[in-house]
Protein backbone atom coordinates (compact mmCIF):
# COMPACT_ATOMS: atom_id res chain seq x y z
CA UNK A 1 0.00 0.00 0.00
CA UNK A 2 1.19 3.52 -0.88
CA UNK A 3 0.09 6.79 0.71
CA UNK A 4 -1.30 9.21 -1.91
CA UNK A 5 -3.48 12.31 -2.36
CA UNK A 6 -5.83 13.06 -5.27
CA UNK A 7 -5.35 16.38 -7.07
CA UNK A 8 -7.54 18.06 -9.67
CA UNK A 9 -6.42 20.96 -11.91
CA UNK A 10 -9.73 22.21 -13.31
CA UNK A 11 -13.43 21.93 -12.44
CA UNK A 12 -14.66 18.36 -13.00
CA UNK A 13 -11.23 17.44 -14.34
CA UNK A 14 -9.56 14.09 -13.93
CA UNK A 15 -8.11 13.30 -10.51
CA UNK A 16 -4.38 12.52 -10.46
CA UNK A 17 -2.49 10.85 -7.62
CA UNK A 18 0.66 12.30 -6.07
CA UNK A 19 2.98 11.34 -3.23
CA UNK A 20 2.27 13.72 -0.29
CA UNK A 21 5.69 13.00 1.30
CA UNK A 22 5.74 14.38 4.86
CA UNK A 23 3.55 17.41 4.14
CA UNK A 24 0.43 17.91 6.26
CA UNK A 25 -2.08 18.07 3.40
CA UNK A 26 -5.85 18.05 3.89
CA UNK A 27 -8.73 17.84 1.46
CA UNK A 28 -9.45 21.33 0.09
CA UNK A 29 -5.83 22.50 0.25
CA UNK A 30 -3.97 23.73 -2.82
CA UNK A 31 -0.60 22.22 -3.74
CA UNK A 32 2.17 22.78 -6.25
CA UNK A 33 3.06 19.62 -8.19
CA UNK A 34 5.07 18.69 -11.25
CA UNK A 35 3.22 17.04 -14.14
CA UNK A 36 4.14 16.02 -17.67
CA UNK A 37 3.07 19.49 -18.78
CA UNK A 38 5.17 21.31 -16.18
CA UNK A 39 4.67 22.76 -12.71
CA UNK A 40 0.95 23.04 -11.88
CA UNK A 41 -1.28 24.54 -9.17
CA UNK A 42 -3.95 22.03 -8.12
CA UNK A 43 -6.75 21.46 -5.61
CA UNK A 44 -6.63 18.44 -3.29
CA UNK A 45 -9.87 16.52 -3.84
CA UNK A 46 -8.90 13.32 -2.03
CA UNK A 47 -7.03 13.57 1.26
CA UNK A 48 -4.20 11.27 2.27
CA UNK A 49 -5.14 7.60 1.85
CA UNK A 50 -3.59 4.19 1.21
CA UNK A 51 -3.91 2.65 -2.27
CA UNK A 52 -2.58 -0.62 -3.64
CA UNK A 53 0.57 -0.11 -5.68
CA UNK A 54 -0.72 -2.00 -8.77
CA UNK A 55 -3.62 0.49 -9.10
CA UNK A 56 -1.25 3.44 -9.55
CA UNK A 57 0.55 4.70 -12.63
CA UNK A 58 4.26 4.62 -11.87
CA UNK A 59 6.41 6.53 -11.24
CA UNK A 60 4.35 8.42 -8.66
CA UNK A 61 5.46 12.04 -8.59
CA UNK A 62 5.82 13.86 -5.24
CA UNK A 63 4.17 17.08 -4.14
CA UNK A 64 6.63 19.97 -4.46
CA UNK A 65 5.05 22.04 -1.70
CA UNK A 66 1.81 23.20 -0.16
CA UNK A 67 0.59 26.31 -2.02
CA UNK A 68 1.05 29.69 -0.35
CA UNK A 69 -1.11 32.84 -0.67
CA UNK A 70 1.49 34.15 -3.12
CA UNK A 71 0.95 31.05 -5.28
CA UNK A 72 -2.79 31.75 -5.30
CA UNK A 73 -2.09 35.26 -6.61
CA UNK A 74 0.12 33.84 -9.37
CA UNK A 75 -2.60 31.33 -10.32
CA UNK A 76 -5.20 34.11 -10.51
CA UNK A 77 -2.83 36.22 -12.60
CA UNK A 78 -2.45 33.28 -14.99
CA UNK A 79 -6.25 33.15 -15.40
CA UNK A 80 -6.20 36.81 -16.44
CA UNK A 81 -3.33 36.20 -18.86
CA UNK A 82 -5.30 33.34 -20.43
CA UNK A 83 -8.13 35.74 -21.35
CA UNK A 84 -5.67 38.04 -23.10
CA UNK A 85 -4.00 35.08 -24.84
CA UNK A 86 -7.36 33.93 -26.24
CA UNK A 87 -7.93 37.29 -27.89
CA UNK A 88 -4.43 37.33 -29.41
CA UNK A 89 -4.75 33.75 -30.67
CA UNK A 90 -8.13 34.52 -32.28
CA UNK A 91 -6.50 37.37 -34.18
CA UNK A 92 -3.62 35.17 -35.34
CA UNK A 93 -6.01 32.44 -36.49
CA UNK A 94 -7.91 34.99 -38.59
CA UNK A 95 -4.63 36.35 -39.94
CA UNK A 96 -3.52 32.91 -41.15
CA UNK A 97 -7.00 32.08 -42.48
CA UNK A 98 -7.27 28.80 -40.57
CA UNK A 99 -10.62 27.02 -40.29
CA UNK A 100 -10.60 26.23 -36.60
CA UNK A 101 -12.65 27.20 -33.56
CA UNK A 102 -10.65 28.30 -30.52
CA UNK A 103 -12.21 26.92 -27.33
CA UNK A 104 -9.95 27.61 -24.37
CA UNK A 105 -6.45 28.59 -23.27
CA UNK A 106 -4.42 27.40 -20.31
CA UNK A 107 -1.13 28.53 -18.80
CA UNK A 108 0.97 26.18 -16.71
CA UNK A 109 1.68 27.57 -13.24
CA UNK A 110 5.31 28.36 -14.05
CA UNK A 111 4.28 29.91 -17.43
CA UNK A 112 6.68 27.67 -19.30
CA UNK A 113 3.91 26.56 -21.63
CA UNK A 114 0.65 27.91 -23.06
CA UNK A 115 -1.95 25.39 -24.27
CA UNK A 116 -4.66 26.33 -26.75
CA UNK A 117 -7.64 23.99 -27.24
CA UNK A 118 -9.56 24.09 -30.51
CA UNK A 119 -12.03 22.14 -32.62
CA UNK A 120 -12.00 21.63 -36.38
CA UNK A 121 -13.72 19.39 -38.90
CA UNK A 122 -10.46 17.87 -40.08
CA UNK A 123 -6.72 18.19 -39.67
CA UNK A 124 -5.31 21.71 -39.53
CA UNK A 125 -1.79 22.74 -40.51
CA UNK A 126 -1.04 25.20 -37.69
CA UNK A 127 2.77 25.18 -37.84
CA UNK A 128 3.01 28.82 -38.93
CA UNK A 129 0.46 29.78 -36.30
CA UNK A 130 2.59 28.18 -33.57
CA UNK A 131 5.66 30.10 -34.73
CA UNK A 132 3.68 33.34 -34.72
CA UNK A 133 2.31 32.69 -31.22
CA UNK A 134 5.75 31.72 -29.87
CA UNK A 135 7.17 35.04 -31.05
CA UNK A 136 4.43 36.86 -29.12
CA UNK A 137 4.38 34.90 -25.84
CA UNK A 138 8.09 33.96 -25.74
CA UNK A 139 7.31 30.53 -24.30
CA UNK A 140 6.42 27.01 -25.44
CA UNK A 141 3.16 26.79 -27.38
CA UNK A 142 0.95 23.72 -27.67
CA UNK A 143 -2.21 23.56 -29.80
CA UNK A 144 -4.47 20.62 -28.98
CA UNK A 145 -7.43 19.57 -31.12
CA UNK A 146 -10.37 18.26 -29.06
CA UNK A 147 -13.75 16.69 -29.79
CA UNK A 148 -17.27 18.02 -29.25
CA UNK A 149 -17.59 16.27 -25.89
CA UNK A 150 -14.39 17.86 -24.60
CA UNK A 151 -15.56 21.23 -25.92
CA UNK A 152 -18.72 21.09 -23.82
CA UNK A 153 -16.76 19.88 -20.81
CA UNK A 154 -14.53 22.95 -21.04
CA UNK A 155 -17.24 25.51 -21.84
CA UNK A 156 -20.17 24.14 -19.83
CA UNK A 157 -23.85 24.85 -20.41
CA UNK A 158 -27.34 23.70 -19.44
CA UNK A 159 -28.69 20.30 -20.38
CA UNK A 160 -32.29 19.56 -21.44
CA UNK A 161 -32.99 18.77 -17.77
CA UNK A 162 -32.33 22.41 -16.88
CA UNK A 163 -29.23 21.62 -14.83
CA UNK A 164 -25.60 22.28 -15.67
CA UNK A 165 -24.21 19.52 -17.89
CA UNK A 166 -22.72 16.65 -15.88
CA UNK A 167 -19.35 16.65 -17.66
CA UNK A 168 -18.67 20.26 -16.65
CA UNK A 169 -20.05 20.11 -13.10
CA UNK A 170 -18.77 16.83 -11.63
CA UNK A 171 -18.22 14.01 -14.16
CA UNK A 172 -14.46 13.44 -14.32
CA UNK A 173 -14.37 10.90 -17.15
CA UNK A 174 -16.64 10.20 -20.09
CA UNK A 175 -18.42 6.87 -19.66
CA UNK A 176 -19.32 4.62 -22.63
CA UNK A 177 -22.98 5.16 -23.64
CA UNK A 178 -25.02 3.20 -26.19
CA UNK A 179 -28.46 3.37 -27.80
CA UNK A 180 -29.17 0.01 -26.16
CA UNK A 181 -29.38 1.83 -22.83
CA UNK A 182 -32.20 4.05 -24.12
CA UNK A 183 -34.00 1.01 -25.48
CA UNK A 184 -33.57 -0.82 -22.17
CA UNK A 185 -35.16 2.10 -20.33
CA UNK A 186 -38.01 2.40 -22.87
CA UNK A 187 -36.95 5.92 -23.87
CA UNK A 188 -37.89 7.31 -27.28
CA UNK A 189 -35.17 6.56 -29.84
CA UNK A 190 -35.56 10.01 -31.39
CA UNK A 191 -31.94 11.26 -31.62
CA UNK A 192 -32.99 14.74 -30.47
CA UNK A 193 -34.42 13.24 -27.27
CA UNK A 194 -31.42 11.13 -26.27
CA UNK A 195 -28.60 13.45 -27.39
CA UNK A 196 -26.94 16.01 -25.15
CA UNK A 197 -25.72 19.53 -25.90
CA UNK A 198 -22.62 18.05 -27.53
CA UNK A 199 -24.72 16.11 -30.05
CA UNK A 200 -23.61 12.77 -28.61
CA UNK A 201 -25.69 10.36 -26.55
CA UNK A 202 -26.44 11.74 -23.09
CA UNK A 203 -24.10 10.50 -20.35
CA UNK A 204 -27.05 10.20 -17.94
CA UNK A 205 -28.38 7.23 -19.94
CA UNK A 206 -25.79 5.20 -18.04
CA UNK A 207 -26.91 6.19 -14.54
CA UNK A 208 -29.92 3.83 -14.20
CA UNK A 209 -28.80 1.26 -16.75
CA UNK A 210 -27.78 -1.40 -14.22
CA UNK A 211 -31.13 -1.19 -12.41
CA UNK A 212 -33.11 -1.43 -15.66
CA UNK A 213 -31.03 -4.37 -16.90
CA UNK A 214 -31.75 -6.23 -13.67
CA UNK A 215 -35.49 -5.44 -13.72
CA UNK A 216 -35.87 -6.25 -17.42
CA UNK A 217 -34.14 -9.61 -16.92
CA UNK A 218 -37.05 -10.64 -14.67
CA UNK A 219 -39.75 -9.72 -17.23
CA UNK A 220 -40.94 -11.44 -20.42
CA UNK A 221 -40.85 -9.60 -23.75
CA UNK A 222 -43.94 -8.16 -25.44
CA UNK A 223 -45.39 -10.92 -27.64
CA UNK A 224 -44.09 -13.79 -25.49
CA UNK A 225 -46.44 -16.58 -24.47
CA UNK A 226 -46.95 -16.93 -20.74
CA UNK A 227 -49.00 -19.05 -18.35
CA UNK A 228 -50.58 -17.63 -15.24
CA UNK A 229 -50.71 -19.38 -11.89
CA UNK A 230 -54.51 -19.50 -12.15
CA UNK A 231 -54.21 -21.75 -15.23
CA UNK A 232 -54.65 -19.27 -18.11
CA UNK A 233 -52.47 -19.00 -21.21
CA UNK A 234 -51.93 -15.71 -22.98
CA UNK A 235 -49.69 -13.31 -24.85
CA UNK A 236 -47.81 -10.43 -23.27
CA UNK A 237 -49.29 -7.11 -24.43
CA UNK A 238 -47.32 -4.69 -22.26
CA UNK A 239 -44.87 -4.61 -19.36
CA UNK A 240 -44.26 -2.09 -16.58
CA UNK A 241 -40.57 -2.32 -15.76
CA UNK A 242 -40.57 -0.31 -12.53
CA UNK A 243 -43.81 -1.79 -11.17
CA UNK A 244 -42.80 -5.29 -12.31
CA UNK A 245 -46.27 -5.95 -13.66
CA UNK A 246 -47.29 -7.56 -16.97
CA UNK A 247 -50.44 -7.03 -19.05
CA UNK A 248 -51.52 -10.32 -20.64
CA UNK A 249 -54.11 -10.94 -23.38
CA UNK A 250 -56.09 -14.02 -22.31
CA UNK A 251 -58.70 -15.91 -24.32
CA UNK A 252 -62.02 -16.16 -22.45
CA UNK A 253 -65.43 -17.49 -23.40
CA UNK A 254 -67.88 -14.62 -23.95
CA UNK A 255 -71.39 -14.23 -25.34
CA UNK A 256 -70.09 -14.08 -28.89
CA UNK A 257 -67.68 -16.97 -28.45
CA UNK A 258 -64.00 -16.74 -27.56
CA UNK A 259 -62.83 -13.21 -26.76
CA UNK A 260 -59.53 -11.56 -25.75
CA UNK A 261 -59.34 -9.97 -22.34
CA UNK A 262 -56.43 -7.94 -20.97
CA UNK A 263 -55.45 -8.76 -17.40
CA UNK A 264 -52.56 -7.41 -15.38
CA UNK A 265 -50.41 -9.69 -13.22
CA UNK A 266 -47.37 -9.29 -10.99
CA UNK A 267 -44.42 -10.94 -12.73
CA UNK A 268 -44.09 -13.50 -9.92
CA UNK A 269 -47.59 -14.83 -10.82
CA UNK A 270 -46.48 -15.76 -14.35
CA UNK A 271 -44.67 -18.79 -15.73
CA UNK A 272 -42.61 -18.19 -18.88
CA UNK A 273 -39.37 -19.12 -20.63
CA UNK A 274 -36.46 -17.00 -19.27
CA UNK A 275 -34.93 -14.55 -21.72
CA UNK A 276 -31.93 -15.54 -23.79
CA UNK A 277 -29.26 -12.96 -24.36
CA UNK A 278 -29.77 -11.18 -27.70
CA UNK A 279 -27.46 -9.02 -29.73
CA UNK A 280 -28.14 -5.29 -29.54
CA UNK A 281 -30.03 -5.03 -32.82
CA UNK A 282 -31.45 -8.56 -33.17
CA UNK A 283 -35.21 -8.48 -33.88
CA UNK A 284 -35.19 -4.73 -33.28
CA UNK A 285 -35.55 -2.79 -36.55
CA UNK A 286 -35.78 0.58 -34.79
CA UNK A 287 -32.49 0.08 -32.99
CA UNK A 288 -30.84 -1.34 -36.10
CA UNK A 289 -32.00 1.65 -38.21
CA UNK A 290 -30.66 4.13 -35.64
CA UNK A 291 -27.35 2.26 -35.48
CA UNK A 292 -26.97 2.48 -39.26
CA UNK A 293 -27.81 6.20 -39.13
CA UNK A 294 -25.11 6.84 -36.52
CA UNK A 295 -22.54 4.91 -38.56
CA UNK A 296 -23.45 7.00 -41.61
CA UNK A 297 -22.92 10.19 -39.58
CA UNK A 298 -19.56 8.98 -38.34
CA UNK A 299 -20.77 8.42 -34.79
CA UNK A 300 -20.65 5.29 -32.70
CA UNK A 301 -23.04 3.75 -30.22
CA UNK A 302 -20.34 3.85 -27.56
CA UNK A 303 -19.28 7.42 -28.40
C-alpha positions in Angstrom: 0.0 0.0 0.0 1.2 3.5 -0.9 0.1 6.8 0.7 -1.3 9.2 -1.9 -3.5 12.3 -2.4 -5.8 13.1 -5.3 -5.3 16.4 -7.1 -7.5 18.1 -9.7 -6.4 21.0 -11.9 -9.7 22.2 -13.3 -13.4 21.9 -12.4 -14.7 18.4 -13.0 -11.2 17.4 -14.3 -9.6 14.1 -13.9 -8.1 13.3 -10.5 -4.4 12.5 -10.5 -2.5 10.8 -7.6 0.7 12.3 -6.1 3.0 11.3 -3.2 2.3 13.7 -0.3 5.7 13.0 1.3 5.7 14.4 4.9 3.5 17.4 4.1 0.4 17.9 6.3 -2.1 18.1 3.4 -5.8 18.0 3.9 -8.7 17.8 1.5 -9.5 21.3 0.1 -5.8 22.5 0.2 -4.0 23.7 -2.8 -0.6 22.2 -3.7 2.2 22.8 -6.3 3.1 19.6 -8.2 5.1 18.7 -11.2 3.2 17.0 -14.1 4.1 16.0 -17.7 3.1 19.5 -18.8 5.2 21.3 -16.2 4.7 22.8 -12.7 0.9 23.0 -11.9 -1.3 24.5 -9.2 -4.0 22.0 -8.1 -6.7 21.5 -5.6 -6.6 18.4 -3.3 -9.9 16.5 -3.8 -8.9 13.3 -2.0 -7.0 13.6 1.3 -4.2 11.3 2.3 -5.1 7.6 1.9 -3.6 4.2 1.2 -3.9 2.7 -2.3 -2.6 -0.6 -3.6 0.6 -0.1 -5.7 -0.7 -2.0 -8.8 -3.6 0.5 -9.1 -1.3 3.4 -9.5 0.6 4.7 -12.6 4.3 4.6 -11.9 6.4 6.5 -11.2 4.3 8.4 -8.7 5.5 12.0 -8.6 5.8 13.9 -5.2 4.2 17.1 -4.1 6.6 20.0 -4.5 5.0 22.0 -1.7 1.8 23.2 -0.2 0.6 26.3 -2.0 1.1 29.7 -0.4 -1.1 32.8 -0.7 1.5 34.2 -3.1 1.0 31.0 -5.3 -2.8 31.8 -5.3 -2.1 35.3 -6.6 0.1 33.8 -9.4 -2.6 31.3 -10.3 -5.2 34.1 -10.5 -2.8 36.2 -12.6 -2.4 33.3 -15.0 -6.2 33.1 -15.4 -6.2 36.8 -16.4 -3.3 36.2 -18.9 -5.3 33.3 -20.4 -8.1 35.7 -21.4 -5.7 38.0 -23.1 -4.0 35.1 -24.8 -7.4 33.9 -26.2 -7.9 37.3 -27.9 -4.4 37.3 -29.4 -4.8 33.7 -30.7 -8.1 34.5 -32.3 -6.5 37.4 -34.2 -3.6 35.2 -35.3 -6.0 32.4 -36.5 -7.9 35.0 -38.6 -4.6 36.4 -39.9 -3.5 32.9 -41.2 -7.0 32.1 -42.5 -7.3 28.8 -40.6 -10.6 27.0 -40.3 -10.6 26.2 -36.6 -12.6 27.2 -33.6 -10.7 28.3 -30.5 -12.2 26.9 -27.3 -9.9 27.6 -24.4 -6.5 28.6 -23.3 -4.4 27.4 -20.3 -1.1 28.5 -18.8 1.0 26.2 -16.7 1.7 27.6 -13.2 5.3 28.4 -14.1 4.3 29.9 -17.4 6.7 27.7 -19.3 3.9 26.6 -21.6 0.6 27.9 -23.1 -1.9 25.4 -24.3 -4.7 26.3 -26.7 -7.6 24.0 -27.2 -9.6 24.1 -30.5 -12.0 22.1 -32.6 -12.0 21.6 -36.4 -13.7 19.4 -38.9 -10.5 17.9 -40.1 -6.7 18.2 -39.7 -5.3 21.7 -39.5 -1.8 22.7 -40.5 -1.0 25.2 -37.7 2.8 25.2 -37.8 3.0 28.8 -38.9 0.5 29.8 -36.3 2.6 28.2 -33.6 5.7 30.1 -34.7 3.7 33.3 -34.7 2.3 32.7 -31.2 5.8 31.7 -29.9 7.2 35.0 -31.1 4.4 36.9 -29.1 4.4 34.9 -25.8 8.1 34.0 -25.7 7.3 30.5 -24.3 6.4 27.0 -25.4 3.2 26.8 -27.4 0.9 23.7 -27.7 -2.2 23.6 -29.8 -4.5 20.6 -29.0 -7.4 19.6 -31.1 -10.4 18.3 -29.1 -13.8 16.7 -29.8 -17.3 18.0 -29.3 -17.6 16.3 -25.9 -14.4 17.9 -24.6 -15.6 21.2 -25.9 -18.7 21.1 -23.8 -16.8 19.9 -20.8 -14.5 23.0 -21.0 -17.2 25.5 -21.8 -20.2 24.1 -19.8 -23.9 24.8 -20.4 -27.3 23.7 -19.4 -28.7 20.3 -20.4 -32.3 19.6 -21.4 -33.0 18.8 -17.8 -32.3 22.4 -16.9 -29.2 21.6 -14.8 -25.6 22.3 -15.7 -24.2 19.5 -17.9 -22.7 16.6 -15.9 -19.3 16.6 -17.7 -18.7 20.3 -16.6 -20.0 20.1 -13.1 -18.8 16.8 -11.6 -18.2 14.0 -14.2 -14.5 13.4 -14.3 -14.4 10.9 -17.1 -16.6 10.2 -20.1 -18.4 6.9 -19.7 -19.3 4.6 -22.6 -23.0 5.2 -23.6 -25.0 3.2 -26.2 -28.5 3.4 -27.8 -29.2 0.0 -26.2 -29.4 1.8 -22.8 -32.2 4.1 -24.1 -34.0 1.0 -25.5 -33.6 -0.8 -22.2 -35.2 2.1 -20.3 -38.0 2.4 -22.9 -37.0 5.9 -23.9 -37.9 7.3 -27.3 -35.2 6.6 -29.8 -35.6 10.0 -31.4 -31.9 11.3 -31.6 -33.0 14.7 -30.5 -34.4 13.2 -27.3 -31.4 11.1 -26.3 -28.6 13.4 -27.4 -26.9 16.0 -25.1 -25.7 19.5 -25.9 -22.6 18.0 -27.5 -24.7 16.1 -30.0 -23.6 12.8 -28.6 -25.7 10.4 -26.6 -26.4 11.7 -23.1 -24.1 10.5 -20.4 -27.0 10.2 -17.9 -28.4 7.2 -19.9 -25.8 5.2 -18.0 -26.9 6.2 -14.5 -29.9 3.8 -14.2 -28.8 1.3 -16.8 -27.8 -1.4 -14.2 -31.1 -1.2 -12.4 -33.1 -1.4 -15.7 -31.0 -4.4 -16.9 -31.7 -6.2 -13.7 -35.5 -5.4 -13.7 -35.9 -6.3 -17.4 -34.1 -9.6 -16.9 -37.0 -10.6 -14.7 -39.7 -9.7 -17.2 -40.9 -11.4 -20.4 -40.8 -9.6 -23.7 -43.9 -8.2 -25.4 -45.4 -10.9 -27.6 -44.1 -13.8 -25.5 -46.4 -16.6 -24.5 -46.9 -16.9 -20.7 -49.0 -19.1 -18.4 -50.6 -17.6 -15.2 -50.7 -19.4 -11.9 -54.5 -19.5 -12.1 -54.2 -21.7 -15.2 -54.7 -19.3 -18.1 -52.5 -19.0 -21.2 -51.9 -15.7 -23.0 -49.7 -13.3 -24.9 -47.8 -10.4 -23.3 -49.3 -7.1 -24.4 -47.3 -4.7 -22.3 -44.9 -4.6 -19.4 -44.3 -2.1 -16.6 -40.6 -2.3 -15.8 -40.6 -0.3 -12.5 -43.8 -1.8 -11.2 -42.8 -5.3 -12.3 -46.3 -6.0 -13.7 -47.3 -7.6 -17.0 -50.4 -7.0 -19.1 -51.5 -10.3 -20.6 -54.1 -10.9 -23.4 -56.1 -14.0 -22.3 -58.7 -15.9 -24.3 -62.0 -16.2 -22.5 -65.4 -17.5 -23.4 -67.9 -14.6 -23.9 -71.4 -14.2 -25.3 -70.1 -14.1 -28.9 -67.7 -17.0 -28.5 -64.0 -16.7 -27.6 -62.8 -13.2 -26.8 -59.5 -11.6 -25.7 -59.3 -10.0 -22.3 -56.4 -7.9 -21.0 -55.5 -8.8 -17.4 -52.6 -7.4 -15.4 -50.4 -9.7 -13.2 -47.4 -9.3 -11.0 -44.4 -10.9 -12.7 -44.1 -13.5 -9.9 -47.6 -14.8 -10.8 -46.5 -15.8 -14.4 -44.7 -18.8 -15.7 -42.6 -18.2 -18.9 -39.4 -19.1 -20.6 -36.5 -17.0 -19.3 -34.9 -14.5 -21.7 -31.9 -15.5 -23.8 -29.3 -13.0 -24.4 -29.8 -11.2 -27.7 -27.5 -9.0 -29.7 -28.1 -5.3 -29.5 -30.0 -5.0 -32.8 -31.5 -8.6 -33.2 -35.2 -8.5 -33.9 -35.2 -4.7 -33.3 -35.6 -2.8 -36.6 -35.8 0.6 -34.8 -32.5 0.1 -33.0 -30.8 -1.3 -36.1 -32.0 1.6 -38.2 -30.7 4.1 -35.6 -27.3 2.3 -35.5 -27.0 2.5 -39.3 -27.8 6.2 -39.1 -25.1 6.8 -36.5 -22.5 4.9 -38.6 -23.4 7.0 -41.6 -22.9 10.2 -39.6 -19.6 9.0 -38.3 -20.8 8.4 -34.8 -20.6 5.3 -32.7 -23.0 3.7 -30.2 -20.3 3.9 -27.6 -19.3 7.4 -28.4 
